[in-house]
Amino acid sequence: QRQMCIRDRVAAGRLSSSEPNLQNIPTMTAYGKEIRAAFVPKQGHLFVSADYSQIELRVLAYLSQDPALLRAFAQNRDIHAETAARLFDVSPEQVTPEQRNMGKRINFSVLYGMTPFGLSQDLGIPFGQAKDYIDKYFAGYPRVMEWMEQVIVDTKHKGYVTTLAGRRRYVPAIYEKNRSLYEEARRVAINTVAQGTAAEIMKKGMITLNALFKEKSLGAQIILQIHDELVVSVPEQELQIAEKVIIDTLEKVVDWNVPLVVNTRAGKNWKEITK
């Protein structure tokens, strides 16, 4: 299952890592984080992590132009709390941590095309409750549903999907009569456009950032890219200016009506910059 997930990400346009695969160094356990402590920059340098905040949801907001999503990101609101408030019929200020976590899981579940049955299995809740959550989500963000359905219509017409920059992925199973294979094809089509466009933003950011490091005669160097995060090796004396260049560049890599937000962390090893 993990290999299928990795292949799907690469097919959507994300970069993969090999020999060694540093993208698979674990982070979810204390043991995994200790492994990251073994990775250190060269002498006189620090590691800087630059992480796009909720990039795929911001891409979804831009592609769908859903007013509620656009407003939430423009006002720098907590999108997971906003979704949870809609699901539980409370104000965003009344959302509990448990409810926010549910909102977060459903935000990404919908983005990845999860069905009510899949959501009920994932969350361990009754099918009817899962369906109610998804229905409430689309009632709150109706343009998201419209955008997703248009992606499927276009895919059936052409036999492939394209990302914002034009990367093409063929989805032959979109014509399947088998229900489960067809639902998987829908998921692939929608996810490829969103995840692939996010990957293109990161690639464009890396190219622009690398050129600026050279133009400004900085000793900073991009070491690793993991999905929505860059790890950069930066000379200690250049830390302040390098962080500013990194944030300014990555946040302005596209001219959208959805703001991009980049968070940075600096440390003496990979563990120290792991969130």
Disulfide bonds with the S-S distance in Angstrom:
none
